[in-house]
């Protein structure tokens, strides 16, 4: 009842077009969602796979949306990251899972592993968006979710202004393996967006070095500037 009254007095609006939403639990209208630029391809090589060729050994990679500066995808990701929307992020994770499941040629992973967030950032934001995405993917693919397999120990400010070499050196020291990988043959790494690819490289290499034979990657969005 309280929610109904709130919706009447303060009708929810789409975060992209500011139009009125029909469902109060949504953050984006159907029109804007359908107009988000897709990176996902039903068949053939994915754009995110081309970007990672020669950089890290992967079984496969998938990204749902295309990301560019000033795009609607960037606005969506920013909102999800800083406005504590776990249920909404989980729903987008389910969309990722359904896209992956539709590519029947892909080998199903044993576990889903989110890229970790440092505990200070997690406390500031209230959650790790990659973990919520991973939970949604795991629900669709019916795989185990291992949210604490990896950890981030280095609490650094944004690294986007650093050069490739400096960024790699900083990130390579930031992540650690925190749990045993025994019994894991194929792990699926999950993150919200792939921009430089450095974080995915480090996390995938950690898993390989620990004995995980196959690693795949799925992100909600992919920065097409890498191509």
Buried (B, 14 or more C-beta within 10 A) or exposed (E): EEEEEEBEEEEBBBBBEEEEBEEEEBBBBEEBBEEBEBBBBEEEEBBBBEBBEEBBEBBBBBBBBBBBEEBBBBBBBEBBBEEEBBEBBBBBBBBBBBBBBEBEEBEEBBBBBBBBBBEEBBEEBEBBBBBBBBBBBBBBBEBBBBBEBBBBEEEBEEBEEBEEEEBBEBBBEBBEBEBEBEEBEBBBBBBBBBBBBBBBBBBBBBBBEBEBEBBBBBBBBBBBEBE
